[in-house]
């Protein structure tokens, strides 16, 4: 692999594949942006960026892209460009109360599928396997994963829809006997008490367990591997740029192809000459109809080009933490800002609230989400509860599925401001259930 770290004039660092083929792909990508996308053409013309320049220099001069810019400019332009074409939609969780929408044409779907096939193959998926995916919603994304699995020769694919009665909804898994299981860590933590004793220790049919969407706590990960007797692999990616990296058998980070997905690091800190850590920006070299350039995904990562013990030569990426306060409910990621914006639409003014998460018994709804607000908003209680139940994309589904319950607490303004609490406090005790960052 010919990937090297390249430092830009503004101090950012990009990992760039310097092979002739990759450089040609990058130059063609920027030429395509200038020809076909009004938003990108305006940026390039206003900043004096020429698509004929060195693509590394062009990448360095490009500004980063925020979620607001994606939603306000890239998303509408993509909808306009593709109005007479076939495409599918994918909603990004955890971004704001108003979801980010990614559009994918068949060509972009196939480009992302190729990466997903590499991830699945690296995790041990093979011809003749039975592939089972467990989630509480969004079955359409699993149709995409099933297409990738079938391309590898998988014999059977099954979507197992979980509900608040995990024990009953998991009953089919004994008969299904999956070779490969894909789920989310916070969901696995919830149904773990019901699955860990289904087979004798170390003798489950599951050979590979793939998790996505959030980190898995190391202790919980080890317990899963030892109890089921399987390999445990992470699959890292984002909605807006697609799947990116898949972990190898050595568990030393997710391997990825820098000629397909570009990685740029903000405020880079070099751990050594081959490893850098900082905020991640992504460029989708492989996408043509809804591409992103230096897109802020909200992750702090560590990227290394150090050779891996597994023998694969591609670089690796490891999620360190999120850049914003977030939490996970039944596998779905949410942000503090998401809740704040939704409630602000009810009250017209709201600049602070607190969120406390507590475990509930399964029969009572699994998770209690307590929202603390200034007492002056107490008269808005019915409308605020309705906003939590029905006006936030992710929470709406979880409430309907019976996986979250809401409670409002009201404080005197001074009391709320002086509480000295983190804005998101996770008091749940199940392993892997929390993803809350300062």
Secondary structure, 3 states (H helix, E strand, C coil): CCEEEEECCCCCEEEEECCHHHHHHHHHHHHHHHHHCHHHHHHHHHHCCCCCCCHHHHHHHCCCECHHHHHHHHHHHHHHHCCCCCCEEEEECCCCCCCEEEEECHHHHHHHHHHHHHHHHHCCCCCCCEEEEEECCCHHHHHHHHHHHHHCCCCEEEEEECCCCHHHHCCHHHHHCCCEEEECHHHHHHHHHHHCCCCCCCCCCCCEEEEECCCCCHHHHHHHHHHHCCEEEEEEEECCCEEEEEECCCCCCEECCCCCEEEEEEEEEEEECCEEEEEEEEEECCCCCCCCCCEEEEEEEEEECCCCCCCCCCCEEEEEEECCCEEEECCEEEEHHHHHHHHHHHHCCCCCCEEEEEECCHHHCCEEEEEEEEHHHHHHHHHHHHHHHHCCHHHHHHHHCCCCEEEEEEECHHHHHCCCCCCEEECCCCCCCCCCCC
